[in-house]
């Protein structure tokens, strides 16, 4: 399955990265990082709908994504319209890298989510070093012990964690973790089919004390209106913004619906 392939490729990339910068050195760099913190949690918790604008160059479901504008122009648009930014750093299947996140950090005061397949403590120290404010924990690729350990590590580094689920069993695991930000991926990461019913089914399982994020499959006004009915706190939007000629106006339009 594609998810297994992504994780296998990530393990290869991690070994290469550790050969360049060892784990002890990455921990030292993380401890020395003195960038300004930007709370991903607070950006999404505030009243009203929040939007996380994503930057990605490709995905397994879409292939290469035509770039309507360069990275810095896109960040200017996001700075003027969204509440946080998501940056893909997975190399092989999404054509991301940590360099993109570092560029964004230099041009934005918005909180930044490092969106990657986090399977090793090394990645969390690296996330801190490159200026991320939050990391993604994907329940489908982590067991309970890993999720608990990684969540605790992220918080100890001052990073928020978006815990991503896509079914009832994964939601129960996230709730046991007492995660304060839960994202429901409307895309099944094993076969990449999309259903907004994921959000509808799982919204009621998370209490009002959680920040609830709807991810994937948000491309039309009807999608936005449907998900707003489910009382989500935030949307994470990639494809629609990457394909839009004017993501700033699209974000403002969807917030006003």
N, C-alpha and C positions, 0 to 999 in steps of 0.2 A: 504494500500500500504506500501511497505517496508520503504519508506522515512518517512511516518507518524509514523511507529513503531520505527524507529531510534530516531526521535525527542522526542517521548513519553518516551523512555528509557533514553534519555539524561536528561530530566527534573527530573527523579527519581534520577539519579546519581548526578545531581547538588544539589538537596536537601540534599543528604547524605554528599556531600563534604562541603557544607555550615555549616552543623552541626558540622563538625570536625574543620573547619577553617572558621570563620565568615567573612562576607564581609568587615567589617572595618579592620580586621587583614590582609586580602588579599591585600587590597589597601595599607596598611602600608608596607607590604612586597614588593609590586611592587615599591613603592616610594623609598625604601631602596636599591633596586637591583642596583648593580654597575658593572655588567658585561660589557665587551667590545661590542659595537654595531657592527653589520655586516649587510650592506645594501643589502637586498634581491632585491630591485629595481635595484641598480647599477650592481649587479651580472648578471641580466638578460638583462639589457639595453645595455651592451657593444657590440661592433661589433661581428658578427658571431653568430652561433647557441649556445644557452645555454641549459644545461640539468639539470633538477632537479631530483635527484635520491631519490626514496622513500623507506622508511622502513615501512613494515606492516606485520602482522602475519596472517591476515585473511581478507576476505571481503564477503559480502552477495552473490556476483556473483561467487566467486571462492571457498568459504569455507575456511578451514584451508590451509595455504600455507606452504609446506615443506620448512624448513629453510636449505639452502645450506651451510650457514656459520653462526657463531655467530655474534651478533650485532657489536662488536668492530672490528672484521675482515672486516665486510661489510663497516663500516665507514672508515677504512683504504683504502679500494678500492675506495670509493666515494671521499675521500680527494684527491686522485691521479687522478681523472678523471672527476668529475662533477662540476657544478658551485654553486649548492645549494642543500640542503637536505630537504625532506618532511618527517615528522614523524606523523603517525597516533596516536592520543591520545584518540580516541573513544573506550570505553571498551567493549560494549556488542556485537557489530556486526563486529568490526575490530580487536578486542582483543588487542587494544593499551592501553597505559596509559601514564601519564605525566612523570613517572619515566624513560621511554625510551628516551624521549626528553632530560631530564636532563643528562642522560648518554652520549648522543651524544654531547651535549653542552661541556661536559668535555673533549671530544676527537676530536673536530673539530673546525676550525676557519671559516668554511663555513657558510653562512646564513642558518637559519633553519626556515622552515614553520611549524607552528602548524596546522596540518590538522585535523579538527574536525567539529562538527556541532555547530557553534557558535550562541547561542540564548539568551545569558544573559551577561550583562556587567561583571559579576564576572569572566567569562572565559578569558576576555581580560587582566584583572589584573593578573590572574593566568599565562597567557601566558608570560607576562613580567617577572614574578617571576621565571619561570622555564628556562628562557634563550632563548625564541623564538625571532625571528627577524621579523616574519610576521605571519599573521593569514588568514584563509580562510573565506570569506563571500559568502555563497551559496544563490543566488537570489531566488531559488525555495522554500526556507523555511523562507524568510524574506520579510516583506512588505517594502514599500519605506521609511517610517519613521525609521524603525529599521535599514535598510541598511545605511541610512544617519547618524544616531546617532552612530552606531557601527564603521562606517568608520572614523568619526571624533574622536571617542574615541581612536581607534587604532593609528591614526596619532599623537594624543596628547601624547600617551605613547611611541612614537618613533618606533612604529611597522608599517611595510608595510602591505597592505591588498591586497590579490589576490581575486578579485571579480569574482566568477564563474557563468557562464551562459550556457544555452544549447539551447536557441531558440531566435527568433528575439525580442520578447517582453521583455525577460530578458536582452538582449543586449541593448535595448533602455533605460531600467532602469539604467543599469550600466553606460551608456554614460551620462545620466542626472546627475548621481552622480559625474561625472568627475573623475572616477577611473583611476589611471594611470597604473595599472596592471589588465588586463582582461584575464581570462582563459575560454576557451570553452571546456566544458566537452563533449567528444564524446560519453559518456555513459549517457543514459537517467536515471536519478536517481529515476524515478517512476517505470520503468519496467526493468531497467538494460540492455537494448539492446544497442549495440554499432554501430555507424556510423561515419566514418571520414568526411562524407558530412556536419556534423555540423560545422566543422572548415571551410570547403570550403564555405558554405553559409554565415557564419557570419564574416569571415575575412574582407570582404570589408566594413562592417559597422564601423569598428574601424579605426581611422586615424593613420597615421604614428607616431603620438606623443605618442601612447599607446604602452606599452609592451604587446605583445600578446602571450599567452601561450596555446599550445594544450595539452589537458589532456585526458588520457585513450585511450585504443585501439591501442597503439603503440607497436607492438610486432615483426615486420618483417622489413627487408630492404626496401621492397616496401612501407610499411606504412611511414617510415621515408622519403623516396624520394617523396612520394605523398604530405606529409605535408610541406616539404621544398619548394615545388612548390607554396604553398599558402603563402610563406614569413612570417612564424611565427617566433617569436623571441626566443622561448624556448619550450621545451618538458617537461612535467611532466610524468615520467615513473615509474611505480610500478611493475606490474606483470612480465614484461620481465626481469627486474633486479633481482627480487626476485627468479626467476626460473633459472637464468643464473649461470653457474659454475664460471664465471669470469666476473662480472659486469664491472670492470675497462676496460677490453679490449673491451667489447661490447660498452661501452660509447664512447671510442676513435674511434672505427670502425664507429659508426653512425655519429659522428662529421665529419669524413673524407669523407663520401659519397658525 
